[in-house]
């Protein structure tokens, strides 16, 4: 999946989840928390592709300077596309929760962004090994009823649908904060 699709879909999913939480529990998540979650989920949704030369992070941020030193010999969709990364950021979030709440929320958001990215890439034609380097036998041979080709028609359709969901979620968030 292209970086822009990862970004839009992760933002749409996370904001929809925050809105749902607010509405079902009859509480308003503070705007600063929603903003931190929104920003960190977006960053986390792009982070697993830091091992790819053409990733959005490597093209537009300081990560590109580190790519040639740290990631040039790393397999794309290797360690950065594993649940180990999700567990790492969740663990950091739990460690920081009591003393550094906002940083913990940020780490939590990054882990959610990474998780959404991995799930999305799991439906691509190329698949991911979520327990890398412990590759389970025949994990890449099973096809889902739904899979897409990177940059193909299905991904472009998902991009448009997630934009619609994101705009709807932004409108709903605005209405929640008005009340």
N, C-alpha and C positions, 0 to 999 in steps of 0.2 A: 504494500500500500504506500502511496506517495505521502510525504510529510504533511502536505496540506490537508489530505483526507484524514490522516491520524489526528491532526490538530483539531479540525472542525468536529469530528465525531466524538473525540474525547471531551471536548468542551461542552458539546450538546448533551452527552450522557451525564456528565458530572453536574451540570447546572440543572438538568431535569431532576436528578436525584436530590439535590439540595432543595429545589422547589417542592418536590414530593414530600420530603421530610418536614419542611416548614408547614405545609398544608395539612398533613395527616396528624401531626403532633400539636397543631395550633400554636406554634412558636415561630418567631422570626429569627433565623440565623443572622447574627450580626453581620453587617455589610463588610466589615474588615475580614471576617472569617471567610465569607463567600468570595471575596476578592482574592485572598490568599489561596483558597482552594482552586479557583478558576485559573489563576496564573500558574500555580505549581502543577496542576493536572496537565495544562498545556505544555509546560516544560517536560514533564515526565512522559508525555505521549511522543515526544521527539527524541528523548534520551536513548532508547534502545538502538536507534540507527546511527549513533555516534561512531560505530565501527565501519560505517560506509562513507566512502570519499564524497559521494554526492548528497549526503544528508543535509537537511535544512540547517541543523545546528552547525555543521562544519562549514557551510557556505556563508552563514550570516553572523556567527558569533566567534568568540575567542577559541572555541573548541577546535576550529579548523587549524589553528596553530599547533595544537597538541596531536592532531590526527597522525601526522607523519612520524611522530616520535613514539606514540603509544599504540596506535590501532592499525598501522599499515599492514602488519603481519597477522592480524586477528581475523578469524573467520567471521564473515557477516552472518547474522542470525545465529551466532554462537552464544557466548556467555552473556552478552548484553540482552539477549532475547530469552532469558530464563526466569523461572520463578525465584531463583536465588536472589536476583536483584530486587524483586518485590519484597521478599522476606527481609533483605538488608535494610531497605528504606522503612519498612514497617517497624523493624526492631529499633532503628534510630529514633523513629517517632515515639515509640513507647518509652525509650530511655529519657527523652527530652520532655515528655509530657508534663511532668510536675514543675520543673524549673524554667523551662523555655517553651511555653505553650504555643506561641505563634510559629516558632521554628518547627515544633512537632507537627503542627497543622500543615506546614509546608512539606515536610517529609512524607506525611500521610498522603497529601495530594500528589506528590511525585510518584509514590508507590501505586496509587490508583491509576495515574496516567500510564505508567509502565505496564500495569496489568491489562488495561484496555488495549494498549498497543499489541501486546502478546496475543491476546484473544483474537484481535482483528487479523493479525498475521497468521494465526492458526487456520484461518479459513482461506488463505491464499493458496494458489496452486503449488507454491514452493514449500509451504509448511514451516514449522519451527520445532526444535527439540527443546521442550521446556525444562528438561532436567539435565541439559548439557553440562558437563561432559559425560554424564551417565546416560548414554543413548539407549532407549528401550528398543527392543527388537521389533522391527516392522512398523514403527510409529509413523513413518512417512509414506507408507503404501496405502493407508486407508484414506478414502475420499469421503468428504461430507456431501450431503445432498446439495449443499451450497458452497461453492468456492469461486474465487475471482482471480483474474489475471491483473497484475500490477499495471495500472494505467489503462486498463481495458474498459469496455462499456459498463460492466457491472460496478467497477470502482467509481467511475464518473457518475453513475446513477446514485450510488451511496453518498457521494460527496454532496450532490444536490439535496437529497433527502435529509442529510444531517444538517445542512445549512438551514433548511426549513425548520427542523426541530430546534436548532440553536436560536433562531430568530423568535420562534414561539416561546422558548424558555426564557429568553431575555425579556420579552414582553411580560410574561408571567412573574418573573422576578421583580420587575418594575412595579407591577400591581401589588405584589406582596409587600414591598417596602413602602408603598404609598399608605397602606393601612396601618 
